[in-house]
Amino acid sequence: MNQELKKIENTITKSTFWEDIKTFLNQHMDIGKDISISVKDILIIITVIFLTTLVLRLLLRLITKRLPEDDKAKFNVVFGYFRWLIYIIISLITLDSVGVNVTTVFAASAALLIGIGLALQTLFQDIISGVFILIDQSVHVGDIIEINGKVGRVEEIKLRTTRAVTVDNRVLIIPNHLYLENSLYNWTQNGATTRESVTVGVAYGSDVQLVKKLLLQAANSNQEVLDHQDTSVQFTDFGDSSLNFKVVFTLGDSFNANGPKSDIRFEIDRLFREHNISIPFPQRGIHIIQK
């Protein structure tokens, strides 16, 4: 008899405990007039987000398992951006499945979302451009780029901005949307070596063959110039006050080209003085006609 009473008591206790849990889970919180969500709904959303996180991490490991470290880092940046989009979509689907009026949620936040969208328009452009840069790989770390007349060596590519360092060691922060709006010159995409030039004018009547010889000598005497056989001299034009020449040569580091080019100009001036070849300056004659 006592055993049967204990069983009945345990059954009543368990039943009461379960009812308390169900009551707690079914408690609703009202958000505004039309949106109501229960504790059970919140737990379901948290569980779904947790499972989604596990699936995304597993998927990321499978995709990046055989990728090189550089490509893996770039993919992680892009994947991190789209992960938040997946979270939003999963959350909305879960809310709709548990009975929350998603349309009401959108209607309640429509004005806010429009305002945020307009305010962050440039930010979204930068992020989308950053994704294109990482996928297209038109710019890499270490490349020398020129955009809007500014030249720098790329140090870091982020999702919103690209960080570069100029010749005078100043940091250049480039918003990524500028890549879509302007022409980008990549100096080193075809290799580290580039063709550089120095222009000079000589007086009319000068020995042009001697000028050519001295220009080649000035360029090839510089230690930074590579492959002397590729050095060439071009007779570019008959100017108003001078015969114009351009000496073209190859450098291994175009980012620091100003130093070798300056040294070559010094050498050209020295050789021209030594061989009595003058570099003219523009002259204008004034004729006064009296009537």
Kinemage of the C-alpha trace (Angstrom):
@kinemage 1
@onewidth
@group {chain A} dominant
@subgroup {mainchain}
@vectorlist {calphas} color= white
{ca met a 1} P 0.000 0.000 0.000
{ca asn a 2} L 2.809 2.382 0.899
{ca gln a 3} L 4.636 1.611 -2.369
{ca glu a 4} L 1.539 2.457 -4.418
{ca leu a 5} L 1.147 5.779 -2.594
{ca lys a 6} L 4.793 6.667 -3.301
{ca lys a 7} L 4.328 5.902 -7.017
{ca ile a 8} L 1.259 8.134 -7.172
{ca glu a 9} L 3.121 10.904 -5.330
{ca asn a 10} L 6.096 10.674 -7.734
{ca thr a 11} L 3.777 10.747 -10.716
{ca ile a 12} L 2.039 13.886 -9.412
{ca thr a 13} L 5.401 15.549 -8.694
{ca lys a 14} L 6.778 14.776 -12.162
{ca ser a 15} L 3.598 15.957 -13.789
{ca thr a 16} L 3.710 19.234 -11.879
{ca phe a 17} L 7.400 19.763 -12.761
{ca trp a 18} L 6.759 19.141 -16.473
{ca glu a 19} L 3.802 21.494 -16.420
{ca asp a 20} L 5.994 24.194 -14.881
{ca ile a 21} L 8.563 23.737 -17.644
{ca lys a 22} L 5.907 23.918 -20.338
{ca thr a 23} L 4.446 27.021 -18.740
{ca phe a 24} L 7.876 28.679 -18.662
{ca leu a 25} L 8.647 27.763 -22.290
{ca asn a 26} L 5.300 29.078 -23.485
{ca gln a 27} L 5.697 32.462 -21.841
{ca his a 28} L 5.465 35.138 -24.528
{ca met a 29} L 7.194 38.468 -24.827
{ca asp a 30} L 5.469 41.132 -26.850
{ca ile a 31} L 7.634 43.296 -29.088
{ca gly a 32} L 5.405 46.053 -30.279
{ca lys a 33} L 1.749 45.449 -31.032
{ca asp a 34} L 1.980 42.701 -33.630
{ca ile a 35} L 5.142 40.775 -32.715
{ca ser a 36} L 5.085 38.142 -29.967
{ca ile a 37} L 7.776 35.555 -29.266
{ca ser a 38} L 7.988 32.832 -26.607
{ca val a 39} L 10.907 31.489 -24.593
{ca lys a 40} L 10.663 28.260 -26.598
{ca asp a 41} L 11.002 30.239 -29.834
{ca ile a 42} L 14.148 31.944 -28.524
{ca leu a 43} L 15.682 28.597 -27.561
{ca ile a 44} L 14.860 27.198 -31.007
{ca ile a 45} L 16.503 30.192 -32.707
{ca ile a 46} L 19.631 29.870 -30.538
{ca thr a 47} L 19.841 26.128 -31.293
{ca val a 48} L 19.441 26.678 -35.026
{ca ile a 49} L 22.136 29.409 -35.048
{ca phe a 50} L 24.469 27.131 -33.072
{ca leu a 51} L 23.934 24.243 -35.508
{ca thr a 52} L 24.381 26.630 -38.462
{ca thr a 53} L 27.692 27.794 -36.988
{ca leu a 54} L 28.913 24.193 -36.682
{ca val a 55} L 27.892 23.418 -40.282
{ca leu a 56} L 29.575 26.593 -41.619
{ca arg a 57} L 32.814 25.822 -39.760
{ca leu a 58} L 32.826 22.267 -41.113
{ca leu a 59} L 32.128 23.552 -44.617
{ca leu a 60} L 34.920 26.143 -44.342
{ca arg a 61} L 37.420 23.473 -43.269
{ca leu a 62} L 36.451 21.188 -46.140
{ca ile a 63} L 36.730 23.959 -48.756
{ca thr a 64} L 40.025 25.438 -47.501
{ca lys a 65} L 41.667 22.122 -46.646
{ca arg a 66} L 43.847 22.040 -49.780
{ca leu a 67} L 44.141 25.766 -50.439
{ca pro a 68} L 47.492 27.580 -50.012
{ca glu a 69} L 47.806 29.792 -46.933
{ca asp a 70} L 47.499 33.058 -48.905
{ca asp a 71} L 44.364 31.919 -50.741
{ca lys a 72} L 42.964 30.472 -47.501
{ca ala a 73} L 43.267 33.837 -45.756
{ca lys a 74} L 41.544 35.615 -48.636
{ca phe a 75} L 38.728 33.055 -48.722
{ca asn a 76} L 38.222 33.408 -44.971
{ca val a 77} L 37.630 37.143 -45.405
{ca val a 78} L 35.073 36.603 -48.169
{ca phe a 79} L 33.431 33.712 -46.306
{ca gly a 80} L 33.161 35.813 -43.145
{ca tyr a 81} L 31.209 38.442 -45.069
{ca phe a 82} L 28.696 35.986 -46.531
{ca arg a 83} L 28.371 34.119 -43.210
{ca trp a 84} L 26.429 37.013 -41.699
{ca leu a 85} L 24.085 36.979 -44.682
{ca ile a 86} L 23.456 33.268 -44.092
{ca tyr a 87} L 22.752 33.932 -40.404
{ca ile a 88} L 20.154 36.553 -41.307
{ca ile a 89} L 18.411 34.267 -43.815
{ca ile a 90} L 18.388 31.289 -41.401
{ca ser a 91} L 17.073 33.473 -38.574
{ca leu a 92} L 14.217 34.813 -40.707
{ca ile a 93} L 13.267 31.299 -41.868
{ca thr a 94} L 13.334 30.047 -38.263
{ca leu a 95} L 11.226 32.954 -37.030
{ca asp a 96} L 8.677 32.292 -39.743
{ca ser a 97} L 8.566 28.553 -38.925
{ca val a 98} L 7.853 29.155 -35.216
{ca gly a 99} L 4.960 31.434 -36.041
{ca val a 100} L 6.496 34.907 -35.839
{ca asn a 101} L 5.118 37.265 -38.459
{ca val a 102} L 8.268 38.070 -40.427
{ca thr a 103} L 6.366 40.481 -42.645
{ca thr a 104} L 5.565 42.522 -39.561
{ca val a 105} L 9.240 42.531 -38.592
{ca phe a 106} L 10.167 43.894 -42.001
{ca ala a 107} L 7.408 46.486 -41.883
{ca ala a 108} L 8.465 47.633 -38.423
{ca ser a 109} L 12.096 48.097 -39.446
{ca ala a 110} L 11.657 49.177 -43.076
{ca ala a 111} L 12.318 52.873 -42.439
{ca leu a 112} L 15.341 52.055 -40.268
{ca leu a 113} L 16.779 49.669 -42.868
{ca ile a 114} L 16.331 52.235 -45.655
{ca gly a 115} L 18.097 54.888 -43.577
{ca ile a 116} L 20.953 52.564 -42.722
{ca gly a 117} L 21.227 51.460 -46.363
{ca leu a 118} L 21.557 55.037 -47.603
{ca ala a 119} L 24.059 55.935 -44.897
{ca leu a 120} L 26.200 52.851 -45.557
{ca gln a 121} L 25.999 52.931 -49.364
{ca thr a 122} L 29.689 53.742 -49.779
{ca leu a 123} L 30.607 51.105 -47.190
{ca phe a 124} L 28.712 48.447 -49.152
{ca gln a 125} L 30.476 49.558 -52.352
{ca asp a 126} L 33.844 49.188 -50.618
{ca ile a 127} L 32.966 45.699 -49.333
{ca ile a 128} L 31.701 44.486 -52.719
{ca ser a 129} L 34.814 45.891 -54.408
{ca gly a 130} L 36.973 44.147 -51.804
{ca val a 131} L 35.286 40.837 -52.614
{ca phe a 132} L 35.965 41.395 -56.336
{ca ile a 133} L 39.631 42.184 -55.628
{ca leu a 134} L 40.111 39.031 -53.551
{ca ile a 135} L 38.356 36.790 -56.081
{ca asp a 136} L 39.760 38.404 -59.247
{ca gln a 137} L 43.259 38.740 -57.711
{ca ser a 138} L 44.018 41.792 -59.832
{ca val a 139} L 46.029 43.221 -56.930
{ca his a 140} L 48.343 41.303 -54.592
{ca val a 141} L 50.333 42.251 -51.524
{ca gly a 142} L 53.679 43.607 -52.720
{ca asp a 143} L 52.349 44.984 -56.013
{ca ile a 144} L 53.144 48.566 -56.963
{ca ile a 145} L 49.940 50.306 -58.024
{ca glu a 146} L 49.012 53.745 -59.312
{ca ile a 147} L 45.513 55.159 -58.869
{ca asn a 148} L 44.416 58.791 -59.134
{ca gly a 149} L 48.039 59.783 -59.690
{ca lys a 150} L 49.156 58.238 -56.381
{ca val a 151} L 51.725 55.432 -56.348
{ca gly a 152} L 52.290 52.971 -53.530
{ca arg a 153} L 53.385 49.452 -52.679
{ca val a 154} L 50.469 47.331 -51.419
{ca glu a 155} L 51.020 46.219 -47.827
{ca glu a 156} L 47.588 44.850 -46.885
{ca ile a 157} L 44.272 44.156 -48.638
{ca lys a 158} L 41.220 44.303 -46.401
{ca leu a 159} L 37.561 43.887 -47.196
{ca arg a 160} L 36.889 47.648 -47.136
{ca thr a 161} L 40.249 49.302 -47.802
{ca thr a 162} L 43.667 48.634 -49.286
{ca arg a 163} L 46.733 49.828 -47.375
{ca ala a 164} L 49.766 50.948 -49.385
{ca val a 165} L 53.030 52.744 -48.596
{ca thr a 166} L 54.313 55.530 -50.854
{ca val a 167} L 57.923 56.196 -51.861
{ca asp a 168} L 58.292 58.770 -49.074
{ca asn a 169} L 57.085 56.161 -46.507
{ca arg a 170} L 53.613 57.622 -46.068
{ca val a 171} L 50.666 55.305 -45.551
{ca leu a 172} L 48.060 55.468 -48.319
{ca ile a 173} L 44.587 54.177 -47.403
{ca ile a 174} L 42.596 53.455 -50.579
{ca pro a 175} L 38.829 52.786 -50.300
{ca asn a 176} L 38.164 49.713 -52.431
{ca his a 177} L 35.284 51.322 -54.369
{ca leu a 178} L 37.857 53.534 -56.139
{ca tyr a 179} L 38.971 50.442 -58.082
{ca leu a 180} L 35.545 50.341 -59.748
{ca glu a 181} L 35.465 54.066 -60.512
{ca asn a 182} L 39.029 54.694 -61.722
{ca ser a 183} L 41.683 53.114 -63.904
{ca leu a 184} L 44.179 51.111 -61.881
{ca tyr a 185} L 47.783 50.756 -63.069
{ca asn a 186} L 49.577 47.708 -61.702
{ca trp a 187} L 53.266 48.316 -62.310
{ca thr a 188} L 54.461 44.869 -61.278
{ca gln a 189} L 51.752 42.454 -62.432
{ca asn a 190} L 53.953 41.362 -65.355
{ca gly a 191} L 57.054 41.094 -63.165
{ca ala a 192} L 59.262 43.136 -60.862
{ca thr a 193} L 61.312 44.732 -63.650
{ca thr a 194} L 59.986 47.786 -65.482
{ca arg a 195} L 61.076 50.031 -68.338
{ca glu a 196} L 61.969 53.563 -67.246
{ca ser a 197} L 63.197 56.579 -69.199
{ca val a 198} L 64.950 59.939 -68.914
{ca thr a 199} L 64.371 62.733 -71.428
{ca val a 200} L 66.790 65.485 -72.432
{ca gly a 201} L 67.095 68.129 -75.121
{ca val a 202} L 70.279 69.276 -76.887
{ca ala a 203} L 71.013 72.335 -78.969
{ca tyr a 204} L 70.464 72.337 -82.705
{ca gly a 205} L 73.697 71.522 -84.533
{ca ser a 206} L 74.833 68.971 -81.965
{ca asp a 207} L 76.290 65.634 -83.130
{ca val a 208} L 73.249 63.376 -82.657
{ca gln a 209} L 75.315 60.179 -82.903
{ca leu a 210} L 77.586 61.397 -80.131
{ca val a 211} L 74.513 62.323 -78.090
{ca lys a 212} L 73.190 58.788 -78.543
{ca lys a 213} L 76.512 57.285 -77.483
{ca leu a 214} L 76.742 59.433 -74.356
{ca leu a 215} L 73.150 58.689 -73.316
{ca leu a 216} L 73.775 54.953 -73.583
{ca gln a 217} L 76.992 55.353 -71.603
{ca ala a 218} L 75.250 57.352 -68.849
{ca ala a 219} L 72.454 54.805 -68.460
{ca asn a 220} L 74.567 51.652 -68.595
{ca ser a 221} L 77.091 53.026 -66.109
{ca asn a 222} L 74.437 52.965 -63.407
{ca gln a 223} L 74.545 49.823 -61.258
{ca glu a 224} L 70.751 49.654 -60.953
{ca val a 225} L 70.234 49.312 -64.718
{ca leu a 226} L 69.679 45.718 -65.883
{ca asp a 227} L 70.405 44.100 -69.251
{ca his a 228} L 72.482 46.790 -70.959
{ca gln a 229} L 71.639 45.396 -74.401
{ca asp a 230} L 68.011 46.486 -73.894
{ca thr a 231} L 68.999 50.096 -73.211
{ca ser a 232} L 68.003 52.262 -76.172
{ca val a 233} L 67.924 55.896 -77.232
{ca gln a 234} L 65.017 57.457 -79.102
{ca phe a 235} L 65.160 60.703 -81.067
{ca thr a 236} L 61.673 61.844 -80.083
{ca asp a 237} L 61.163 65.221 -81.756
{ca phe a 238} L 62.493 68.431 -83.271
{ca gly a 239} L 61.483 70.868 -80.533
{ca asp a 240} L 61.151 74.642 -80.657
{ca ser a 241} L 64.515 75.165 -78.993
{ca ser a 242} L 66.110 71.708 -78.877
{ca leu a 243} L 66.499 68.246 -80.360
{ca asn a 244} L 64.669 65.971 -77.957
{ca phe a 245} L 65.971 62.525 -76.939
{ca lys a 246} L 64.813 59.804 -74.572
{ca val a 247} L 67.008 57.066 -73.133
{ca val a 248} L 65.054 53.940 -72.130
{ca phe a 249} L 66.437 51.351 -69.694
{ca thr a 250} L 65.378 48.490 -67.407
{ca leu a 251} L 65.245 48.676 -63.617
{ca gly a 252} L 64.676 45.878 -61.131
{ca asp a 253} L 62.834 48.026 -58.585
{ca ser a 254} L 60.536 50.574 -60.182
{ca phe a 255} L 59.233 51.668 -56.768
{ca asn a 256} L 62.609 53.274 -56.015
{ca ala a 257} L 63.253 54.402 -59.596
{ca asn a 258} L 63.684 58.085 -58.733
{ca gly a 259} L 67.146 57.475 -57.262
{ca pro a 260} L 68.695 55.750 -60.319
{ca lys a 261} L 66.991 58.198 -62.706
{ca ser a 262} L 68.452 61.132 -60.777
{ca asp a 263} L 71.931 59.564 -60.889
{ca ile a 264} L 71.614 59.059 -64.648
{ca arg a 265} L 70.680 62.736 -65.120
{ca phe a 266} L 73.768 63.768 -63.133
{ca glu a 267} L 75.906 61.539 -65.364
{ca ile a 268} L 74.300 62.912 -68.550
{ca asp a 269} L 75.064 66.480 -67.442
{ca arg a 270} L 78.676 65.573 -66.671
{ca leu a 271} L 79.225 63.809 -70.002
{ca phe a 272} L 77.582 66.597 -71.990
{ca arg a 273} L 79.803 69.218 -70.312
{ca glu a 274} L 82.853 67.080 -70.970
{ca his a 275} L 82.020 66.822 -74.704
{ca asn a 276} L 80.762 70.407 -75.108
{ca ile a 277} L 77.161 69.434 -75.815
{ca ser a 278} L 74.826 72.127 -74.545
{ca ile a 279} L 71.341 71.692 -73.148
{ca pro a 280} L 69.392 74.745 -74.337
{ca phe a 281} L 66.584 76.545 -72.578
{ca pro a 282} L 63.540 78.015 -74.322
{ca gln a 283} L 64.234 81.411 -75.917
{ca arg a 284} L 61.766 83.935 -77.224
{ca gly a 285} L 62.504 86.964 -79.362
{ca ile a 286} L 60.527 90.181 -79.068
{ca his a 287} L 60.215 92.359 -82.119
{ca ile a 288} L 58.911 95.906 -81.602
{ca ile a 289} L 57.386 97.421 -84.689
{ca gln a 290} L 56.975 101.168 -84.586
{ca lys a 291} L 54.507 102.832 -86.904
